[in-house]
Amino acid sequence: MKRHSPAMLATVLLVGLALTPIHAQAPSQLFGTWKLNVSKSKFSPGPPPKNMTITYSPAGFGMKIVVDLTPAEGASQHWEMRPMFDGAEHPVTGNPDADTISIKRISDTKGESTLKKKGGKAMTVNVRTLAPDGKSMTIETTGTNADGKPRHDLAVYEK
């Protein structure tokens, strides 16, 4: 039987821990279904959607995000994505304005996502902030809309 030195075992353990994004996982209070409070939200240029829900659930080192949206005009939309906290772009399905998403954790209560179209053009950057009590969340969106016009939204969600 071959014996490994303690230094070699420590190195293997440290490398394994460094590759495991322990602190990058989403905060547990994020998980669940969030409903848009249209009256507390601001959409520029607008108009606001009729309704919108976002469901977050754990999925490995990332999460599964499902969005159900009824825009002010047009057909309802159902988006799905499974981003991980690895800096990579992950597929988005159902969103007419985005093909990929990348996410990063800023703090225990704040995260950022970037949605892009094919060709790598960033469409929006979303900064999500959880309230300390975990019962409400804001998502500030900046970028451009489908028409290429500047967009700045502050959406308030409640569990």
C-alpha positions in Angstrom: 0.0 0.0 0.0 1.4 3.4 -1.0 1.5 6.0 1.8 0.8 9.7 1.0 2.6 12.4 2.8 0.5 14.7 5.1 1.6 17.7 3.0 0.3 16.0 -0.2 -3.0 15.2 1.5 -3.3 18.8 2.9 -2.7 20.2 -0.6 -5.4 17.9 -2.2 -7.8 19.0 0.5 -7.1 22.7 0.1 -7.4 22.5 -3.7 -10.7 20.7 -3.3 -12.0 23.4 -1.0 -10.8 26.2 -3.3 -12.7 24.7 -6.2 -15.9 24.3 -4.2 -17.9 27.6 -4.2 -19.1 27.3 -0.6 -19.7 31.0 -0.2 -21.1 31.5 -3.7 -24.4 29.7 -3.1 -27.7 31.6 -3.0 -29.0 32.6 0.4 -31.7 30.2 1.6 -34.3 33.0 2.2 -34.2 33.6 -1.6 -35.8 30.2 -2.3 -39.5 30.2 -2.9 -42.1 32.1 -5.1 -42.0 35.9 -5.3 -44.9 37.9 -6.7 -44.4 41.4 -8.2 -46.1 44.2 -6.4 -46.9 46.5 -9.3 -48.1 49.4 -7.2 -44.7 49.6 -5.3 -42.6 49.2 -8.5 -41.4 51.6 -11.1 -40.8 50.8 -14.8 -39.1 53.2 -17.1 -40.0 53.5 -19.9 -43.0 51.3 -19.0 -45.6 50.2 -19.0 -45.3 47.7 -16.2 -46.3 44.0 -16.7 -49.8 43.0 -15.6 -48.2 40.4 -13.3 -45.0 38.5 -12.8 -43.8 35.7 -10.5 -40.3 34.5 -9.9 -39.6 31.1 -8.3 -36.1 30.3 -7.1 -35.1 26.8 -6.0 -31.7 25.3 -5.2 -29.9 23.4 -7.9 -26.3 22.3 -7.1 -24.0 25.3 -6.7 -26.5 27.6 -8.4 -30.2 27.7 -8.6 -33.2 27.2 -10.9 -35.1 30.3 -11.8 -38.6 30.2 -13.3 -40.3 33.4 -14.4 -44.0 33.6 -15.3 -44.8 37.0 -16.8 -47.9 38.6 -18.4 -46.7 41.8 -20.2 -48.8 44.9 -20.5 -49.4 43.8 -24.1 -48.8 40.5 -25.9 -48.8 36.8 -24.9 -47.8 35.4 -21.5 -44.1 34.3 -21.1 -42.5 31.4 -19.2 -38.7 31.6 -18.8 -36.4 29.1 -17.2 -32.7 29.1 -16.4 -30.3 27.2 -14.2 -27.4 29.6 -13.6 -24.4 28.7 -11.3 -22.1 31.0 -9.4 -19.2 30.2 -11.7 -19.0 33.4 -13.8 -20.1 31.4 -16.9 -23.0 32.1 -19.2 -25.9 29.6 -18.9 -28.8 29.1 -21.3 -32.1 31.0 -20.8 -35.3 29.6 -22.4 -38.5 31.4 -23.1 -37.2 35.0 -22.7 -37.5 36.8 -26.0 -34.8 39.4 -24.9 -32.1 37.0 -23.5 -30.4 33.8 -24.5 -27.9 33.5 -21.6 -27.5 34.5 -17.9 -24.5 34.8 -15.6 -24.8 35.4 -11.9 -22.6 36.5 -9.0 -23.2 36.9 -5.3 -22.3 40.3 -3.9 -23.3 39.7 -0.3 -25.7 37.6 1.9 -28.6 39.7 0.7 -27.4 41.0 -2.7 -26.8 39.3 -6.0 -26.3 40.4 -9.6 -27.3 38.8 -12.9 -26.4 39.8 -16.5 -28.7 38.7 -19.3 -27.3 38.6 -22.9 -28.5 38.0 -26.4 -26.7 35.8 -28.9 -23.5 37.4 -29.9 -22.7 38.4 -26.3 -24.6 41.7 -26.2 -25.5 42.5 -22.6 -29.2 43.5 -22.5 -29.8 44.0 -18.8 -28.0 43.9 -15.5 -30.2 43.0 -12.5 -29.2 43.7 -8.9 -31.4 41.7 -6.5 -31.6 42.8 -2.8 -33.4 40.8 -0.1 -35.0 42.6 2.8 -33.5 41.7 6.2 -36.8 39.9 7.1 -36.7 37.8 3.9 -40.3 38.8 3.1 -39.6 41.3 0.3 -37.0 41.7 -2.5 -36.2 44.4 -5.0 -34.7 43.9 -8.4 -33.1 47.0 -10.0 -32.7 46.5 -13.8 -30.6 48.7 -16.0 -29.9 48.2 -19.7 -31.8 48.3 -22.9 -35.2 47.1 -23.9 -36.0 45.1 -27.1 -36.3 48.4 -29.1 -32.7 49.3 -28.0 -34.0 52.1 -25.7 -32.5 52.7 -22.2 -34.3 50.9 -19.4 -34.3 51.4 -15.7 -36.8 49.4 -13.5 -37.1 49.0 -9.8 -39.4 46.0 -9.2 -40.6 45.1 -5.7 -41.5 41.5 -5.0 -43.2 39.8 -2.0 -43.3 36.2 -0.8 
